[in-house]
């Protein structure tokens, strides 16, 4: 019983620091994944632009009265 009472603060402190470290690692991983996804989006957009697919997509959206805010966003990214 005495060992549990003495060891309890050490154990809770350890678990608290372990949780903080785990939470920080998860946040770091989340930011890394977001950066990688953004890079992939930019690469796809550049590919579509260079291959002519972006202009075709924009024209198709206009032709079929597509989502205008999406077209505006893509045109802004292109410039």
C-alpha positions in Angstrom: 0.0 0.0 0.0 2.8 2.4 0.9 4.6 1.7 -2.4 1.4 2.6 -4.3 1.0 5.9 -2.5 4.6 6.9 -3.0 4.8 5.7 -6.7 1.4 7.2 -7.7 2.7 10.8 -8.3 5.6 9.4 -10.3 3.3 7.2 -12.4 0.8 10.0 -13.1 3.6 12.4 -14.0 5.1 9.8 -16.4 1.7 9.1 -18.0 1.0 12.8 -18.3 4.3 13.5 -20.1 3.8 10.4 -22.3 0.4 11.7 -23.4 1.8 15.2 -24.1 4.6 13.7 -26.2 2.0 11.5 -28.1 -0.3 14.5 -28.7 2.7 16.6 -30.1 3.7 13.7 -32.4 0.1 13.5 -33.7 0.0 17.2 -34.4 3.3 17.1 -36.2 2.2 14.2 -38.3 -1.0 16.0 -39.1 0.9 19.1 -40.3 3.3 17.0 -42.4 0.4 15.1 -44.0 -1.3 18.4 -44.8 1.9 19.8 -46.4 2.3 16.6 -48.5 -1.4 16.7 -49.6 -1.0 20.4 -50.6 2.1 19.5 -52.7 0.2 16.7 -54.4 -2.6 19.1 -55.2 -0.2 21.7 -56.7 1.5 19.0 -58.8 -1.8 17.8 -60.1 -2.9 21.3 -60.9 0.4 22.0 -62.8 0.0 18.8 -64.7 -3.5 19.6 -65.7 -2.5 23.1 -66.7 0.5 22.0 -68.9 -1.5 19.2 -70.5 -4.4 21.4 -71.4 -6.7 19.4 -69.1 -7.3 22.3 -66.8 -8.6 24.5 -69.6 -10.8 21.6 -70.8 -12.2 21.1 -67.3 -12.9 24.9 -66.9 -14.6 24.9 -70.3 -16.7 21.8 -69.5 -17.8 23.4 -66.2 -18.8 26.6 -68.1 -20.6 24.5 -70.8 -22.6 22.6 -68.3 -23.1 25.5 -65.9 -20.9 23.9 -63.3 -19.8 25.2 -60.0 -18.7 28.8 -60.7 -16.7 29.3 -57.5 -14.6 26.2 -58.3 -13.8 27.7 -61.7 -12.9 31.0 -60.2 -10.6 29.3 -57.7 -8.9 27.3 -60.4 -8.4 30.4 -62.5 -6.9 32.3 -59.6 -4.5 29.4 -58.9 -3.5 29.3 -62.5 -2.3 33.0 -62.6 
